Structures are given as C-alpha cells and as structure tokens.
Amino acid sequence: MAGRDLTPEELRIVELLLQLQALSPEDATTAARLILLLPDGTYMGDAVLNLDAVERLSEATFAMATDRTPGHDEDDFDGVDPLLVADLEDMYAGINRMSLLNEISDAADPKAAEKAFDEMVPGEWPGRGGETQ
C-alpha cells in the first residue's frame, strides 16, 4: 500500500477502522481484536475492543442483519424485525387488564395511573362504563 493512493473503497475501510478504534478507551481491558484485511489479504489495521464495545457492536450488527432478512417487508414498522413485532404483539395480547386496574387503585397517584393505563391499554374497561376483557 505504501507508494500509492488509496482507492475510495480502501478509504472507506480506513474510516471504518478509525470508528472501530474509537469505540474503546485506550486504557480499557481488551475483550477482542478485530483485524481488517483487503480482499487480497493486505493488512489495513486492527481495532482493540473492550467488552462494552463488543456488546454494542454486536447489537448494531444484529440490527443491520435483521433489516436485511429475506422476506422482510421494508414498509412494516420501518425496518423492525417482524418476528420481534410478533413477539411484542403476543406479549401485549397477554396483558391482564384487570390486574392492571388493581395497580391503578393501589397507585400513589391514581389519576396519573389511570391516564397511563388509558395510553397503554386502549378500549373499554370497568370504571369507564365499558365491558371487561
């Protein structure tokens, strides 16, 4: 690489390397070392990462990978994994509205709790003259 200008692709790899290196403070305990090579095996550099950087990078990589899942509809939930949406919908459907109502009556500020309940669980509920679910 010495003696020639970097291509735009190589410059982008250098930018990525600098971003990876900035994820961990210099005095951090090393959890991983990433080495970047060009397709022909030319060494571009390495980045030492602490555990926090590894975890954040792993989460970001997962988010990128799920956005590109085959069969994923880009219009649904702005790139959120449809399996995660389904899990949240199942969890929401399993909320016991009556037990939440008990929490409202026991709350330090019942009016604020009622407002939060209305935002969280729309629909009719006892106390609003509606039917139970």
N, C-alpha and C positions, 0 to 999 in steps of 0.2 A: 504494500500500500504506500510505502514511502516513495516519494518522487512522482506521484500522480495525484490529480484532483479526485475527490470522492464523487461518485455518482449521486444523483438525487436520492436514490434508494438507500445508498450507504449513509448519506447524511441523516436520513430518517432513522436508520438503525442507531447512529450515534446519539441522536436526540432521545430515542427510547432508552438507551444505555444510561444517559445522564439522568433521566427521570427515575429509572430504577435505582440508581446510586443515591438519589436524593430521598428515597423512602426511609432510610435508616440513618440515625445519627452515627458519626464515625466511631464513637466510643461504645456502641451497642454490642451486646453479645450476638455473635453470628449464629443464625439458625440455618441459613442456606447461602449458597453462592451460585449465581446464575452466570453462565458464560455465553456470550453471543458470538456466533460464527457466521460468516457469509456462506452462501450455498456451496462455494468451492472449498470451504474449510478454513478460510482466512480468519484469524482471531481478530475480533473487533474490540473486545474488552470484557470485563466481568463486573458484577454488582454483588456486594455483600449485603444480605438482608437479615434483619432481626426478626423475631417471631411475630411481632405485630405487623411488620411489613409483609411477611409471608401470608398471614391471615387476610389482610386487606387486599393483597394482590390476588389471592385465591378467590375471594368473594367477587372482585371485579371481573376476573376471568370467567367465573361461573355465570355472571350476569351477561357477559358478552356471548358466551356459548349458548345460553338458553334463548337469547334473542335470535339466534340463527338455527334453532331447532327445525328440522324438516317438518313440514306440515303446520308450522306456526303461522297463524294469521296475523299479519302486521297491524291490522286495524283493531284487533281485540286488545283492549286495555293498554294501548301504547307500548307494546313490546314486553309486557309481563308474561311470564311463562303460564300457559293455560292450565297446566297441572297445579301450579300454585294457586291460581284463581279458583279452581275446582275445590281444592283443599279448604280455602277460606270460605267458600260458599257452604261447604258441608259443615264447617265449624259454626258458621253463623246460623245455619238452619237448626243446629242442635242447642242453641241458647234457650234455656228455660226462662221464659218471660216472667213467670210467677215468682221464681226465686229472685229475679232482679227487682221485682216490685217490693219484695220483702226488704231488700237492701235500701230501697228508697225510703221506706217508712222508718228504717233504723239509722238513716244518714244524719249527720250533724246539721246539714242544710238540706232538708227535704225538697225545697223548691228547686235548688240547683241540681239535685239528684234527679228530680222529675224531668227537668229540661234535658239533662244528659241522656236519660232514658229515651225521651222522645226522639232525640237525634240518632241514637244508636238503634232503636227498635221501633221503626215506624209502624203505624197501623193502630187498630183499636185495642184498648186494654181496660180492665176494670179501673174505675176512677175517672175515666173519660166517658163513661156510659157505654162503652163498647163491649163486645163479647170477648171472652178469654180465648187464648190459643194454646 
